[in-house]
Amino acid sequence: MKKVLITGAMAALLLSGCTSENDALKPASVSAPTSSTPVTKAPESTTAPEVAKESATPEVAKETEAPKATEKSIPREHKAALKMAESYAESMHMSKAGIYDQLTSEYGENFPKEAAQYAIDNITFDWKENALKMAKSYAESMNMSDADIYDQLISEYGEKFTKEEAQYAIDHLE
C-alpha cells in the first residue's frame, strides 16, 4: 500500500512540474539548500508513473533524513520566533503582517528581522479564519458595520489582513 501511495504522489509531482516533493512543499520565499547530490530528471519518453515507481524508495529515504539535518542548523532565535508567531496566531488571531510587526517591534518581541521572516515563512495557519474571528469580535463587542470592520481588518494601523482575507471574513459573518 505504501508503494502505491508513494508512486501516486511522485507521479503527481512530476506531472505538476516539480522535481521533488520538497519543491511542492517549500514556501516560495525560502531558498532551497544547496546539495552535492545531483538532481536527475526522467527522460522525456518515459511516463510519469514508471519514473515514480523506479525512484520512489530512494527519494523518500533522502527526504525523511533531510529535515532532521536542517532542523539542527536553524538558529535557536529563529525557532523561538516561530513558536511566538504560532502563539500570536492561535491566541490573538493576528494576521501575518501583524505578527511580523509584533515580532520585530522594540516594544514587542524585538526579534531580528531575519528571525521574524523565518517565522512568517514557516508558519502554517488559516489566516482567513483568523480574519473571521477578528471580524466577529469587532461585530459583537463594538457593533461595527461590515464596511468599518473590513477597513479595520485591512488597515495598516489596524489588523493588517490582506483584502482577500478581510473579504472572506465579511462574507462569512453571521
N, C-alpha and C positions, 0 to 999 in steps of 0.2 A: 504494500500500500504506500509506503514512504517513497519508493522509487517512482510510482505513478504520479504522486503529488509533486515531487521534485522535477520530474520530466515535464509535467504540465506547466509548472512555474517557470522553468528555464525557457520553454517554448514561448510562453507569453512574453518574457523579457526580450527574447531575440526578435520576436515579431514586432515589439514596440520600439525597437531600435536601441535598446540598452545593451551594453556589452557585458554587464554583470548585474547581479541583484543589488549591489551597492549603488550603482548608477540610479536605480529606480527609487531607492530609499533615502539617499542623502539630500539635504536641503540644497537649493540652488546656490546659496551664497557661501557654502562651505567648500573649500577646495579639497580635492581628493589627495590623500597622502601618496607620496611617490613611492614606488616599489621597484625592486630589481627584477621581479618576476614579470616576464613579458606577457602581454595580453594577446591571445590568438583569436582570430576571427574564423568562422566557418567558411569554407568555400561557397561561392555563390550557388553552385548546382546542388548542394546538399540541403535537404529540407530541415526546417527548424526542429521538429520532434526527434529526428535522427541525431542531430548535433547535441541536443539536450540530453539524450539518452547516453551518448558516449562520454560527455564531460560532466554529468550531474554530480557524481560522487566526489571527484576531486575538488570541484568548485565549492561544494558545501563544506567540506573539511577546512579549506582555506578560509572561508568567510566566518566560520564559527570561532576560529582561532584569532582572527584579526581584531575583533572588538576588545578582547582581553588585553592585548598588547597596546592598543591605542588608548584604552582607558587609563592605563598606568601613566601614560605620557601627558595626560590632561592635567594642567596645574590645579592645585587644591582650590585656589581662589575662583577659578572658572566653575568648578563643581559646586562650590558654595553659592555662587551667583545663580546657577541653575536651580538649586534647591530653593533659594529665596524667591526666584521668579515663579516657581511652581506654587509656592505658598501664597504669593500675592494673587495669582490667577485663581486658585482654589477658594481662598477665604474672602478676598475682597473683590473678586470678579473684575479685575482690571484688564485693560487692553494691552497688546504687545508694546505699543509706544509708551503707554503709561508706566508699564513695568520697567522698560528700559530707562526712562527718566528717573524713576524711583531708585533703581539700582545704581545709577551714576551720580545722583544728586549728592552734593556735600551735606545736605540736610536730611538725606535718606540713608542709603546703604554705603555710599562712597566707594563703590567698586570701580576699578579701572574700566575704561570703555571697552577694552578687548574682552574682559570677563563678562561684562553685561551683554555684549554682542554674541558671545558664545552661548550664553543662556537663552537669548532670544532665538538664535538659530537652531537650538536643540530642544526647546520646549515643545511639547505636543499638547495642544489644548483646543477645546471647542470655543473659539473666540466669538462666534455668533451667539452661542448660548450665554456667554458672559455678558455680551451686549444686551441680550434679552433680560437677564437678571438685573442689570443696572437700570434698564428701562422700567421694569416692574417696580423697582424701588422708588424711582422718581415719580411714577404714576400714583403709587399708593401713599407715599409719605409726603409728597409735595403737591399732589393733584395737578400736575403739569399737563399741558396739551401735548398731543403727538408731535406737533411741529417743534415745540420747545424741547421736548425730550430728545428728538432727533438732533437738534442743534447742540444740545449739551453732550450727546454721545460723540459727535464728530469734532467738537471744538478743541483747538489746540490748548485752550485754557481749561477744558473740561476733561472728558474721559479719553479722548484721542482714539476712538474706534474708527475703523475705515467706514466709508459711506455704505459699502455693501453690508457690513456687519450691523450698522445702525439701522439700515432699511429692513434687514431681517428682523431686528428687534421690534420695530414699529409694526411690521406686518404680522407679528405673532403675539402682540399684546392683547390681552383679553379685557 
